[in-house]
Amino acid sequence: MLGLLVGKRYIALSFNNWVQGENSQERLIGKTAGVFPDVRLKPGKWYGQNYDGGGLDHQSIELLLKLTSGDAASFGRKYIGAWTGIVPIKIAMASNQVPNFNDPVLPTRFVKLLFEQSFLDREDVNLKLKLAGELPGIARRCMEAYWRACDRGRLIQPASGLKLKDQVEDEANPIARFVRDRFIIDPEGSVSIDRVYTEFLIWCDATGRPDLKRTTVKTNIKNKLREVPGLAEINTFKPHGSSRHYTLLRLRKKSEREDDA
């Protein structure tokens, strides 16, 4: 239906080919709505002792970051010179699986909507025709929502999608999942660096991620913790008579783990 609302400024996209060729981004020029339907990203896989996390490739990550931030981009065009400018496009994705953005920033650029109802084996084959008849009303509701967003100055993450928001962030950044499993982000909290790293090693063994143990050591884990939403300002301090501690974190109590489960 978005294609009917937007017309020629709508484009359907696929991660399989949208950055494949030298001029493949040319068709983004002038578009205001781009949709990736039925997204299926490369799954994580072990190759001997090495783990490939799968997810988005670095070219797709770079282009999505440019488009969602409103930065200028340069696209090659067949038989004519390259085009440079800002593409005012809004990106949407639909997937039955939690996508791995493979980047800690990208998940923050999207509003997450969770649709829990399945229409498998009870599909309405005439739904498109029915919605087309309601197009003027749909357009009006879209415009009213757009004006509210403009007055507010931002979009709102619906509470119904908060669980999905956590899942997307965890999939994109395993350190975020580790923090969510073992700690609570607390402005008044603190925990020793040794305890954080010990918990991390235990968590890696429990979740089957020995690759993270090899690439994350006690001296660089703070930088990775800073990529977790809510921990950008994490720091260290040394209480009198004790080892160094991290700020902003406290260990989850057993009751809190059980509540989450």
C-alpha positions as a Markdown table, in Angstrom:
| # | Residue | x | y | z |
|---|---|---|---|---|
| 1 | Met | 0.0 | 0.0 | 0.0 |
| 2 | Leu | 2.9 | 2.3 | 0.6 |
| 3 | Gly | 3.6 | 2.2 | -3.1 |
| 4 | Leu | 0.1 | 3.4 | -3.9 |
| 5 | Leu | 0.5 | 6.2 | -1.4 |
| 6 | Val | 3.9 | 7.4 | -2.6 |
| 7 | Gly | 3.7 | 6.6 | -6.3 |
| 8 | Lys | 6.9 | 6.9 | -8.3 |
| 9 | Arg | 8.9 | 8.0 | -5.3 |
| 10 | Tyr | 8.5 | 4.5 | -3.8 |
| 11 | Ile | 11.1 | 1.8 | -4.4 |
| 12 | Ala | 11.3 | -1.9 | -3.3 |
| 13 | Leu | 14.8 | -2.9 | -2.2 |
| 14 | Ser | 16.8 | -6.1 | -1.6 |
| 15 | Phe | 20.1 | -6.5 | 0.4 |
| 16 | Asn | 21.1 | -9.0 | -2.2 |
| 17 | Asn | 21.7 | -6.5 | -5.0 |
| 18 | Trp | 21.3 | -2.9 | -3.8 |
| 19 | Val | 25.0 | -2.3 | -3.4 |
| 20 | Gln | 26.1 | -5.0 | -5.9 |
| 21 | Gly | 27.0 | -2.9 | -9.0 |
| 22 | Glu | 28.8 | 0.4 | -9.6 |
| 23 | Asn | 25.5 | 2.1 | -10.6 |
| 24 | Ser | 23.1 | 0.1 | -8.5 |
| 25 | Gln | 22.3 | 3.0 | -6.2 |
| 26 | Glu | 21.3 | 5.2 | -9.1 |
| 27 | Arg | 17.6 | 4.2 | -8.6 |
| 28 | Leu | 17.6 | 5.7 | -5.1 |
| 29 | Ile | 17.8 | 9.2 | -6.5 |
| 30 | Gly | 14.5 | 11.1 | -6.0 |
| 31 | Lys | 12.9 | 8.4 | -3.9 |
| 32 | Thr | 11.2 | 9.2 | -0.6 |
| 33 | Ala | 10.2 | 5.7 | 0.6 |
| 34 | Gly | 12.3 | 2.5 | 0.3 |
| 35 | Val | 11.1 | -0.9 | 1.6 |
| 36 | Phe | 13.1 | -4.1 | 2.2 |
| 37 | Pro | 10.3 | -6.8 | 2.2 |
| 38 | Asp | 10.8 | -10.3 | 3.7 |
| 39 | Val | 14.4 | -9.6 | 4.9 |
| 40 | Arg | 16.6 | -12.6 | 5.3 |
| 41 | Leu | 20.1 | -11.8 | 6.3 |
| 42 | Lys | 23.2 | -14.1 | 6.4 |
| 43 | Pro | 23.0 | -16.3 | 9.6 |
| 44 | Gly | 26.0 | -16.6 | 11.9 |
| 45 | Lys | 28.2 | -19.6 | 11.3 |
| 46 | Trp | 31.4 | -21.3 | 12.6 |
| 47 | Tyr | 34.3 | -21.8 | 10.2 |
| 48 | Gly | 36.6 | -24.0 | 12.2 |
| 49 | Gln | 37.8 | -21.9 | 15.2 |
| 50 | Asn | 36.5 | -18.7 | 13.6 |
| 51 | Tyr | 32.9 | -17.4 | 14.0 |
| 52 | Asp | 31.2 | -15.3 | 11.3 |
| 53 | Gly | 28.4 | -13.3 | 12.9 |
| 54 | Gly | 26.6 | -12.9 | 9.6 |
| 55 | Gly | 24.1 | -10.1 | 9.3 |
| 56 | Leu | 24.5 | -7.0 | 7.1 |
| 57 | Asp | 27.7 | -6.5 | 5.1 |
| 58 | His | 29.8 | -3.4 | 5.6 |
| 59 | Gln | 28.7 | -1.8 | 2.3 |
| 60 | Ser | 25.0 | -2.0 | 3.3 |
| 61 | Ile | 25.8 | -0.7 | 6.8 |
| 62 | Glu | 27.7 | 2.3 | 5.4 |
| 63 | Leu | 24.9 | 3.2 | 2.9 |
| 64 | Leu | 22.2 | 2.8 | 5.5 |
| 65 | Leu | 24.0 | 5.0 | 7.9 |
| 66 | Lys | 24.3 | 7.7 | 5.2 |
| 67 | Leu | 20.6 | 7.5 | 4.2 |
| 68 | Thr | 19.2 | 7.4 | 7.7 |
| 69 | Ser | 21.4 | 10.3 | 8.9 |
| 70 | Gly | 20.6 | 12.6 | 6.0 |
| 71 | Asp | 24.3 | 12.8 | 4.9 |
| 72 | Ala | 25.2 | 13.6 | 1.3 |
| 73 | Ala | 26.0 | 10.6 | -0.9 |
| 74 | Ser | 27.5 | 10.1 | -4.3 |
| 75 | Phe | 25.9 | 7.6 | -6.7 |
| 76 | Gly | 27.3 | 6.5 | -10.0 |
| 77 | Arg | 25.0 | 6.8 | -13.0 |
| 78 | Lys | 25.2 | 4.8 | -16.2 |
| 79 | Tyr | 26.5 | 6.7 | -19.2 |
| 80 | Ile | 26.5 | 10.0 | -17.3 |
| 81 | Gly | 28.4 | 11.5 | -14.4 |
| 82 | Ala | 28.0 | 10.7 | -10.8 |
| 83 | Trp | 25.2 | 12.3 | -8.8 |
| 84 | Thr | 25.9 | 13.9 | -5.4 |
| 85 | Gly | 23.3 | 15.0 | -3.0 |
| 86 | Ile | 21.0 | 14.1 | -0.1 |
| 87 | Val | 18.4 | 11.4 | -0.7 |
| 88 | Pro | 15.3 | 12.2 | 1.5 |
| 89 | Ile | 14.3 | 8.6 | 1.7 |
| 90 | Lys | 12.7 | 6.8 | 4.7 |
| 91 | Ile | 13.8 | 3.2 | 5.0 |
| 92 | Ala | 11.5 | 0.4 | 6.2 |
| 93 | Met | 12.2 | -3.3 | 6.7 |
| 94 | Ala | 9.8 | -6.3 | 7.2 |
| 95 | Ser | 11.1 | -9.6 | 8.5 |
| 96 | Asn | 9.9 | -12.7 | 10.4 |
| 97 | Gln | 13.3 | -12.9 | 12.0 |
| 98 | Val | 15.2 | -10.5 | 14.2 |
| 99 | Pro | 17.7 | -8.9 | 11.8 |
| 100 | Asn | 21.4 | -8.6 | 12.7 |
| 101 | Phe | 22.4 | -5.1 | 11.7 |
| 102 | Asn | 26.0 | -5.9 | 12.7 |
| 103 | Asp | 26.4 | -2.4 | 13.9 |
| 104 | Pro | 25.6 | -0.8 | 17.3 |
| 105 | Val | 24.4 | 2.5 | 15.8 |
| 106 | Leu | 22.0 | 1.3 | 13.1 |
| 107 | Pro | 19.4 | -0.2 | 15.5 |
| 108 | Thr | 18.9 | 3.3 | 17.0 |
| 109 | Arg | 17.9 | 4.7 | 13.6 |
| 110 | Phe | 14.7 | 2.6 | 13.4 |
| 111 | Val | 11.4 | 2.4 | 15.2 |
| 112 | Lys | 10.5 | -1.2 | 16.0 |
| 113 | Leu | 7.0 | -2.5 | 15.5 |
| 114 | Leu | 6.1 | -6.0 | 16.6 |
| 115 | Phe | 3.2 | -7.8 | 14.8 |
| 116 | Glu | 2.3 | -10.8 | 16.9 |
| 117 | Gln | -0.7 | -12.0 | 14.9 |
| 118 | Ser | -0.2 | -14.5 | 12.1 |
| 119 | Phe | -2.6 | -14.9 | 9.2 |
| 120 | Leu | -1.2 | -18.2 | 8.0 |
| 121 | Asp | -3.9 | -20.4 | 6.5 |
| 122 | Arg | -6.5 | -17.6 | 6.8 |
| 123 | Glu | -5.1 | -15.0 | 4.4 |
| 124 | Asp | -7.4 | -12.4 | 2.9 |
| 125 | Val | -6.7 | -12.7 | -0.8 |
| 126 | Asn | -8.7 | -9.5 | -1.5 |
| 127 | Leu | -7.0 | -7.4 | 1.2 |
| 128 | Lys | -5.1 | -5.3 | -1.3 |
| 129 | Leu | -8.3 | -4.3 | -3.1 |
| 130 | Lys | -10.0 | -3.5 | 0.2 |
| 131 | Leu | -7.2 | -1.3 | 1.3 |
| 132 | Ala | -7.0 | 0.5 | -2.0 |
| 133 | Gly | -10.6 | 1.5 | -1.4 |
| 134 | Glu | -9.6 | 3.0 | 1.9 |
| 135 | Leu | -6.6 | 4.8 | 0.5 |
| 136 | Pro | -7.9 | 8.4 | 1.0 |
| 137 | Gly | -8.6 | 7.6 | 4.7 |
| 138 | Ile | -5.2 | 5.9 | 5.1 |
| 139 | Ala | -3.4 | 8.9 | 3.6 |
| 140 | Arg | -5.3 | 11.3 | 5.9 |
| 141 | Arg | -4.2 | 9.3 | 9.0 |
| 142 | Cys | -0.6 | 9.2 | 7.7 |
| 143 | Met | -0.6 | 13.0 | 7.3 |
| 144 | Glu | -2.1 | 13.6 | 10.8 |
| 145 | Ala | 0.6 | 11.3 | 12.3 |
| 146 | Tyr | 3.3 | 13.1 | 10.3 |
| 147 | Trp | 2.1 | 16.5 | 11.6 |
| 148 | Arg | 2.1 | 15.2 | 15.2 |
| 149 | Ala | 5.7 | 13.9 | 14.7 |
| 150 | Cys | 6.7 | 17.3 | 13.3 |
| 151 | Asp | 5.2 | 19.1 | 16.3 |
| 152 | Arg | 6.9 | 16.7 | 18.6 |
| 153 | Gly | 10.2 | 16.9 | 16.8 |
| 154 | Arg | 10.8 | 13.1 | 16.8 |
| 155 | Leu | 9.2 | 9.7 | 16.4 |
| 156 | Ile | 8.1 | 7.7 | 19.4 |
| 157 | Gln | 9.1 | 4.1 | 20.0 |
| 158 | Pro | 5.8 | 2.3 | 20.8 |
| 159 | Ala | 5.8 | 0.3 | 24.1 |
| 160 | Ser | 4.6 | -2.8 | 22.1 |
| 161 | Gly | 7.9 | -2.9 | 20.3 |
| 162 | Leu | 10.2 | -2.4 | 23.3 |
| 163 | Lys | 10.9 | -6.2 | 23.6 |
| 164 | Leu | 11.8 | -6.3 | 19.9 |
| 165 | Lys | 14.0 | -3.2 | 20.3 |
| 166 | Asp | 16.0 | -5.1 | 22.9 |
| 167 | Gln | 16.3 | -8.1 | 20.7 |
| 168 | Val | 17.5 | -6.1 | 17.7 |
| 169 | Glu | 20.1 | -4.3 | 19.8 |
| 170 | Asp | 21.3 | -7.6 | 21.3 |
| 171 | Glu | 21.5 | -9.2 | 17.8 |
| 172 | Ala | 23.6 | -6.3 | 16.5 |
| 173 | Asn | 25.9 | -6.1 | 19.5 |
| 174 | Pro | 26.5 | -9.3 | 21.6 |
| 175 | Ile | 28.1 | -7.1 | 24.4 |
| 176 | Ala | 24.7 | -5.4 | 24.8 |
| 177 | Arg | 23.1 | -8.8 | 25.2 |
| 178 | Phe | 25.8 | -9.7 | 27.8 |
| 179 | Val | 25.1 | -6.5 | 29.8 |
| 180 | Arg | 21.3 | -7.1 | 29.6 |
| 181 | Asp | 21.7 | -10.7 | 30.8 |
| 182 | Arg | 24.1 | -10.0 | 33.7 |
| 183 | Phe | 23.7 | -6.4 | 34.8 |
| 184 | Ile | 21.3 | -3.5 | 35.3 |
| 185 | Ile | 22.3 | 0.0 | 33.9 |
| 186 | Asp | 22.0 | 2.2 | 37.0 |
| 187 | Pro | 23.2 | 5.8 | 37.4 |
| 188 | Glu | 24.1 | 5.0 | 41.0 |
| 189 | Gly | 25.6 | 1.6 | 40.3 |
| 190 | Ser | 29.1 | 0.3 | 40.4 |
| 191 | Val | 30.8 | -3.0 | 40.0 |
| 192 | Ser | 34.4 | -4.1 | 40.0 |
| 193 | Ile | 36.2 | -4.4 | 36.7 |
| 194 | Asp | 37.4 | -7.9 | 37.7 |
| 195 | Arg | 33.8 | -9.0 | 38.4 |
| 196 | Val | 32.6 | -7.7 | 35.0 |
| 197 | Tyr | 35.3 | -9.5 | 33.1 |
| 198 | Thr | 34.7 | -12.7 | 35.1 |
| 199 | Glu | 31.0 | -12.6 | 34.4 |
| 200 | Phe | 31.8 | -11.9 | 30.7 |
| 201 | Leu | 34.0 | -15.1 | 30.4 |
| 202 | Ile | 31.3 | -17.2 | 32.1 |
| 203 | Trp | 28.7 | -15.7 | 29.8 |
| 204 | Cys | 30.7 | -16.4 | 26.7 |
| 205 | Asp | 31.0 | -20.1 | 27.7 |
| 206 | Ala | 27.3 | -20.3 | 28.5 |
| 207 | Thr | 26.2 | -18.8 | 25.1 |
| 208 | Gly | 28.8 | -20.6 | 22.9 |
| 209 | Arg | 30.8 | -17.5 | 22.0 |
| 210 | Pro | 34.5 | -18.4 | 22.6 |
| 211 | Asp | 35.3 | -16.1 | 19.7 |
| 212 | Leu | 34.4 | -13.1 | 21.9 |
| 213 | Lys | 36.7 | -14.4 | 24.6 |
| 214 | Arg | 39.6 | -14.3 | 22.1 |
| 215 | Thr | 38.8 | -10.8 | 20.8 |
| 216 | Thr | 37.7 | -9.1 | 24.1 |
| 217 | Val | 40.2 | -8.7 | 26.9 |
| 218 | Lys | 40.0 | -6.8 | 30.1 |
| 219 | Thr | 41.9 | -3.8 | 28.6 |
| 220 | Asn | 39.5 | -3.2 | 25.7 |
| 221 | Ile | 36.1 | -4.3 | 27.2 |
| 222 | Lys | 35.4 | -0.8 | 28.4 |
| 223 | Asn | 35.4 | 0.6 | 24.8 |
| 224 | Lys | 32.9 | -2.2 | 23.8 |
| 225 | Leu | 30.7 | -1.4 | 26.8 |
| 226 | Arg | 30.5 | 2.2 | 25.7 |
| 227 | Glu | 28.8 | 1.0 | 22.5 |
| 228 | Val | 25.9 | -0.3 | 24.5 |
| 229 | Pro | 22.9 | 2.0 | 24.7 |
| 230 | Gly | 23.0 | 3.8 | 28.0 |
| 231 | Leu | 26.7 | 3.2 | 28.7 |
| 232 | Ala | 28.3 | 5.8 | 26.5 |
| 233 | Glu | 29.5 | 7.7 | 29.7 |
| 234 | Ile | 30.7 | 4.6 | 31.6 |
| 235 | Asn | 33.9 | 5.3 | 33.4 |
| 236 | Thr | 36.2 | 3.8 | 36.1 |
| 237 | Phe | 37.1 | 4.8 | 39.6 |
| 238 | Lys | 39.0 | 3.3 | 42.5 |
| 239 | Pro | 37.2 | 3.1 | 45.9 |
| 240 | His | 39.4 | 3.5 | 48.9 |
| 241 | Gly | 41.0 | 0.1 | 49.8 |
| 242 | Ser | 39.4 | -1.7 | 46.8 |
| 243 | Ser | 40.1 | -2.5 | 43.2 |
| 244 | Arg | 39.0 | -0.3 | 40.3 |
| 245 | His | 35.2 | -0.3 | 39.5 |
| 246 | Tyr | 33.0 | 0.6 | 36.6 |
| 247 | Thr | 30.3 | 3.2 | 37.0 |
| 248 | Leu | 26.7 | 2.9 | 35.7 |
| 249 | Leu | 26.5 | -0.8 | 36.3 |
| 250 | Arg | 25.3 | -3.1 | 39.0 |
| 251 | Leu | 24.9 | -6.9 | 39.0 |
| 252 | Arg | 21.4 | -8.3 | 38.4 |
| 253 | Lys | 19.9 | -9.9 | 41.5 |
| 254 | Lys | 18.7 | -13.5 | 41.2 |
| 255 | Ser | 15.1 | -12.3 | 41.6 |
| 256 | Glu | 15.6 | -9.9 | 38.7 |
| 257 | Arg | 16.9 | -12.7 | 36.4 |
| 258 | Glu | 13.9 | -14.9 | 37.3 |
| 259 | Asp | 11.5 | -12.0 | 36.6 |
| 260 | Asp | 13.0 | -11.5 | 33.2 |
| 261 | Ala | 12.9 | -15.2 | 32.4 |
